[in-house]
Amino acid sequence: MSIIKSTEGLSFSDILVYPKIDIKKNTFTFIRGKSGSGKSTYLKLLNRTLLPSQGEIFYEDKNIKDYPVLDYRKEVLLVPQEVFLTEGTIYDNFKFYFEARDEEVISEDEMNTFLKLACLDKDITSNVLNLSGGERQRVFLAIFLSLKPKVVLLDEPTSALDISTSNELMKSLKNYFKENDITSVCVSHNDEIVDKYSEFTIEFGGER
């Protein structure tokens, strides 16, 4: 059963044109392809960060244009490659994102659970300015996962990680998604990661 699907000829700025795509519910789907083939743009179209020039996208058989945009983005959440953290501690950043959504801040124990899910062993009192790029990336991911979306769109979540940590993270995420009936679409340039963890792989640009 599909949870998200886009029509043949979906396009952005009449430059990037996509084939018909179906994302199966509760699967870990990967997108890969050459640079400039529109991988990250496609995730932004799915999240309504960008609007298509032509074509339609459907979420649970309803055109995404018919959903209130903020409600939709709470269910179909994009974790961009660029990390956006505020000054302060890891705790402060969890608090910032929950308050921005007018939601009750989760407990410190829950924060630690999501940091562990993102394979990060750091105290929530740690200042984010003192973290490495890969650690900041995983704090950002942990916060987004704690918002508990139904669909997670991941744009190069292992770009700042070594291969060992990348494998550890992907294994952790795949298990979590399966256990919680979460659908994920992940853009990755790493063929080893794609081949190992993908249930369905979408190829853009005809290149592996």
The 8 nearest C-alpha neighbors of each residue, nearest first, counted from 0:
[[1, 23, 24, 2, 22, 21, 25, 3],
 [0, 2, 23, 24, 22, 3, 21, 4],
 [1, 3, 59, 24, 58, 23, 22, 0],
 [4, 2, 58, 22, 57, 1, 21, 59],
 [5, 3, 21, 57, 20, 56, 22, 1],
 [4, 6, 56, 20, 19, 55, 57, 21],
 [7, 5, 19, 55, 54, 9, 8, 56],
 [6, 8, 19, 18, 9, 17, 5, 54],
 [7, 9, 17, 16, 18, 54, 10, 6],
 [10, 8, 54, 17, 53, 7, 16, 6],
 [11, 9, 16, 53, 15, 52, 51, 13],
 [10, 12, 51, 52, 13, 15, 14, 16],
 [11, 13, 14, 52, 10, 15, 51, 53],
 [14, 12, 11, 10, 15, 52, 16, 53],
 [15, 13, 12, 11, 16, 10, 52, 37],
 [14, 16, 11, 10, 13, 37, 17, 12],
 [17, 15, 10, 8, 9, 14, 11, 13],
 [16, 18, 9, 8, 10, 7, 15, 19],
 [19, 17, 7, 8, 20, 16, 9, 6],
 [18, 20, 7, 6, 5, 17, 21, 8],
 [19, 21, 5, 4, 18, 22, 6, 7],
 [22, 20, 4, 1, 3, 23, 5, 19],
 [23, 21, 3, 1, 4, 2, 24, 20],
 [22, 24, 1, 0, 2, 26, 21, 25],
 [23, 25, 2, 1, 26, 182, 0, 22],
 [26, 24, 182, 181, 180, 23, 177, 27],
 [27, 25, 182, 24, 23, 28, 183, 198],
 [26, 28, 183, 198, 197, 184, 182, 29],
 [27, 29, 199, 184, 197, 200, 198, 26],
 [30, 28, 185, 200, 184, 186, 197, 201],
 [31, 29, 186, 201, 200, 202, 185, 187],
 [32, 30, 202, 187, 186, 188, 203, 201],
 [33, 31, 203, 206, 204, 202, 207, 36],
 [32, 34, 36, 206, 204, 35, 203, 31],
 [33, 35, 36, 32, 37, 38, 204, 188],
 [34, 36, 37, 33, 38, 32, 204, 15],
 [35, 37, 204, 34, 33, 203, 38, 32],
 [38, 36, 40, 35, 39, 41, 15, 203],
 [37, 39, 41, 40, 36, 186, 30, 42],
 [40, 38, 42, 41, 37, 154, 43, 186],
 [39, 41, 43, 37, 38, 42, 44, 49],
 [40, 42, 44, 38, 39, 43, 37, 45],
 [43, 41, 45, 39, 44, 40, 46, 152],
 [44, 42, 48, 46, 40, 41, 45, 49],
 [43, 45, 49, 47, 41, 42, 46, 50],
 [46, 44, 42, 43, 47, 41, 56, 48],
 [45, 47, 43, 44, 48, 75, 72, 77],
 [48, 46, 44, 49, 45, 43, 50, 68],
 [47, 49, 43, 46, 44, 50, 45, 42],
 [50, 48, 44, 47, 43, 51, 46, 40],
 [49, 51, 44, 47, 52, 48, 11, 43],
 [52, 50, 11, 53, 10, 44, 49, 54],
 [53, 51, 11, 10, 12, 13, 50, 54],
 [54, 52, 10, 51, 9, 55, 8, 11],
 [55, 53, 9, 6, 8, 10, 51, 7],
 [54, 56, 6, 5, 9, 57, 53, 62],
 [57, 55, 5, 4, 62, 63, 6, 58],
 [56, 58, 62, 61, 4, 60, 63, 3],
 [59, 57, 3, 61, 60, 2, 63, 62],
 [58, 60, 2, 61, 3, 57, 1, 62],
 [61, 59, 58, 57, 62, 2, 3, 4],
 [62, 60, 57, 58, 59, 63, 65, 66],
 [61, 63, 57, 64, 65, 56, 58, 60],
 [62, 64, 65, 57, 66, 58, 56, 61],
 [65, 63, 62, 66, 67, 68, 56, 61],
 [64, 66, 63, 62, 67, 61, 68, 71],
 [67, 65, 63, 64, 68, 71, 70, 62],
 [68, 66, 70, 69, 71, 65, 64, 63],
 [67, 69, 71, 70, 66, 72, 47, 64],
 [68, 70, 72, 71, 67, 73, 66, 74],
 [71, 69, 73, 67, 68, 72, 74, 66],
 [70, 72, 68, 69, 74, 73, 66, 75],
 [73, 71, 75, 69, 74, 76, 70, 46],
 [74, 72, 70, 71, 75, 76, 148, 69],
 [73, 75, 148, 149, 72, 71, 76, 150],
 [76, 74, 150, 72, 73, 71, 46, 151],
 [75, 77, 151, 72, 73, 74, 152, 148],
 [76, 78, 152, 79, 151, 46, 153, 75],
 [77, 79, 153, 152, 154, 76, 80, 140],
 [80, 78, 154, 81, 77, 153, 82, 155],
 [79, 81, 154, 155, 82, 156, 78, 153],
 [80, 82, 79, 83, 136, 78, 154, 139],
 [81, 83, 136, 80, 84, 139, 79, 135],
 [84, 82, 81, 85, 139, 79, 136, 135],
 [85, 83, 82, 92, 86, 139, 127, 135],
 [86, 84, 92, 87, 83, 91, 95, 127],
 [85, 87, 84, 127, 88, 128, 126, 92],
 [88, 86, 126, 91, 127, 85, 89, 92],
 [87, 89, 126, 91, 125, 90, 124, 127],
 [88, 90, 123, 92, 91, 125, 127, 124],
 [89, 91, 123, 88, 93, 92, 94, 124],
 [92, 90, 88, 94, 89, 93, 87, 95],
 [91, 93, 95, 89, 94, 90, 85, 96],
 [92, 94, 90, 95, 96, 91, 142, 97],
 [93, 95, 91, 92, 97, 96, 104, 98],
 [96, 94, 92, 98, 93, 97, 91, 99],
 [97, 95, 99, 98, 93, 94, 92, 100],
 [98, 96, 102, 100, 94, 99, 104, 95],
 [97, 99, 101, 100, 95, 96, 102, 94],
 [98, 100, 96, 97, 101, 95, 102, 94],
 [99, 101, 98, 97, 102, 96, 103, 95],
 [102, 100, 98, 99, 97, 103, 96, 104],
 [101, 103, 97, 100, 98, 104, 99, 96],
 [104, 102, 105, 97, 101, 98, 94, 100],
 [103, 105, 97, 94, 102, 106, 98, 93],
 [106, 104, 109, 103, 107, 110, 97, 94],
 [107, 105, 109, 108, 110, 104, 111, 103],
 [106, 108, 110, 109, 111, 105, 90, 123],
 [109, 107, 111, 106, 110, 112, 105, 113],
 [110, 108, 112, 106, 111, 107, 105, 113],
 [111, 109, 107, 113, 112, 108, 114, 106],
 [110, 112, 114, 108, 109, 113, 115, 107],
 [113, 111, 109, 115, 110, 114, 116, 108],
 [114, 112, 116, 141, 115, 110, 111, 145],
 [115, 113, 111, 117, 119, 141, 116, 112],
 [114, 116, 118, 112, 113, 117, 119, 111],
 [115, 117, 113, 118, 114, 171, 112, 172],
 [116, 118, 114, 115, 141, 119, 137, 168],
 [119, 117, 115, 116, 168, 114, 120, 167],
 [118, 120, 114, 115, 117, 121, 137, 134],
 [121, 119, 115, 118, 122, 114, 111, 117],
 [120, 122, 119, 123, 125, 114, 124, 111],
 [121, 123, 124, 125, 120, 89, 111, 90],
 [122, 124, 89, 90, 125, 121, 88, 111],
 [123, 125, 88, 122, 89, 90, 126, 121],
 [126, 124, 88, 123, 122, 89, 127, 121],
 [127, 125, 88, 87, 128, 129, 89, 124],
 [126, 128, 130, 129, 88, 89, 125, 87],
 [127, 129, 126, 130, 86, 87, 131, 88],
 [128, 130, 127, 126, 131, 125, 135, 134],
 [131, 129, 127, 128, 134, 135, 132, 126],
 [132, 130, 134, 133, 135, 129, 128, 127],
 [131, 133, 135, 134, 136, 159, 130, 160],
 [132, 134, 159, 136, 131, 135, 160, 137],
 [135, 133, 131, 137, 136, 132, 130, 138],
 [136, 134, 138, 132, 137, 133, 130, 131],
 [135, 137, 133, 139, 134, 138, 82, 132],
 [136, 138, 140, 134, 139, 135, 117, 141],
 [139, 137, 135, 141, 140, 136, 134, 142],
 [138, 140, 136, 137, 142, 141, 135, 82],
 [139, 141, 137, 143, 138, 142, 144, 136],
 [142, 140, 138, 113, 144, 114, 143, 139],
 [143, 141, 145, 139, 140, 144, 93, 138],
 [142, 144, 140, 146, 145, 141, 139, 78],
 [143, 145, 141, 146, 142, 147, 140, 113],
 [144, 146, 142, 147, 143, 141, 113, 110],
 [145, 147, 144, 143, 148, 142, 97, 73],
 [148, 146, 145, 144, 149, 143, 74, 73],
 [149, 147, 74, 150, 73, 146, 76, 75],
 [148, 150, 74, 181, 75, 182, 147, 151],
 [151, 149, 75, 182, 148, 183, 181, 74],
 [152, 150, 183, 76, 75, 77, 153, 182],
 [151, 153, 77, 184, 183, 185, 78, 76],
 [154, 152, 185, 78, 156, 184, 186, 151],
 [153, 155, 186, 80, 79, 156, 185, 78],
 [154, 156, 187, 186, 158, 157, 80, 153],
 [157, 155, 154, 158, 153, 80, 136, 187],
 [158, 156, 160, 165, 155, 159, 161, 187],
 [157, 159, 155, 160, 156, 80, 133, 187],
 [160, 158, 133, 157, 132, 161, 136, 156],
 [161, 159, 157, 133, 158, 165, 164, 162],
 [160, 162, 164, 163, 165, 159, 157, 158],
 [161, 163, 165, 164, 166, 160, 157, 192],
 [164, 162, 166, 165, 161, 167, 160, 168],
 [165, 163, 167, 166, 161, 162, 160, 168],
 [166, 164, 162, 168, 163, 167, 157, 160],
 [167, 165, 169, 163, 164, 168, 170, 162],
 [166, 168, 164, 170, 165, 169, 171, 163],
 [169, 167, 171, 165, 166, 170, 118, 164],
 [168, 170, 172, 166, 171, 167, 173, 165],
 [169, 171, 173, 167, 168, 172, 166, 174],
 [170, 172, 168, 174, 169, 173, 116, 175],
 [173, 171, 175, 169, 174, 170, 176, 168],
 [172, 174, 176, 170, 175, 171, 169, 177],
 [175, 173, 177, 171, 172, 176, 178, 170],
 [176, 174, 172, 178, 177, 173, 179, 171],
 [175, 177, 181, 173, 179, 174, 178, 180],
 [178, 176, 174, 180, 175, 179, 173, 181],
 [177, 179, 175, 176, 180, 174, 181, 173],
 [178, 180, 176, 177, 181, 175, 174, 25],
 [181, 179, 25, 177, 176, 178, 182, 149],
 [182, 180, 176, 25, 149, 179, 150, 183],
 [181, 183, 25, 150, 26, 24, 27, 151],
 [184, 182, 151, 27, 150, 152, 28, 185],
 [185, 183, 28, 152, 29, 27, 153, 151],
 [184, 186, 153, 29, 152, 154, 30, 28],
 [187, 185, 30, 154, 155, 29, 31, 153],
 [188, 186, 155, 189, 31, 185, 30, 193],
 [187, 189, 31, 190, 186, 32, 155, 193],
 [190, 188, 187, 192, 191, 193, 31, 157],
 [191, 189, 193, 192, 194, 188, 207, 187],
 [190, 192, 194, 189, 193, 195, 196, 162],
 [191, 193, 195, 190, 189, 194, 196, 166],
 [194, 192, 190, 197, 195, 191, 196, 189],
 [193, 195, 191, 192, 196, 190, 197, 200],
 [194, 196, 192, 193, 191, 197, 190, 166],
 [197, 195, 193, 194, 192, 198, 169, 170],
 [198, 196, 193, 199, 28, 29, 27, 194],
 [197, 199, 27, 28, 26, 196, 200, 29],
 [200, 198, 28, 197, 29, 201, 27, 26],
 [199, 201, 29, 28, 30, 197, 202, 198],
 [202, 200, 30, 29, 31, 203, 199, 28],
 [201, 203, 31, 32, 30, 205, 200, 204],
 [204, 202, 32, 205, 36, 31, 201, 206],
 [205, 203, 36, 206, 32, 33, 202, 35],
 [204, 206, 203, 202, 32, 207, 33, 36],
 [207, 205, 32, 204, 33, 203, 202, 31],
 [206, 32, 31, 205, 202, 190, 33, 203]]
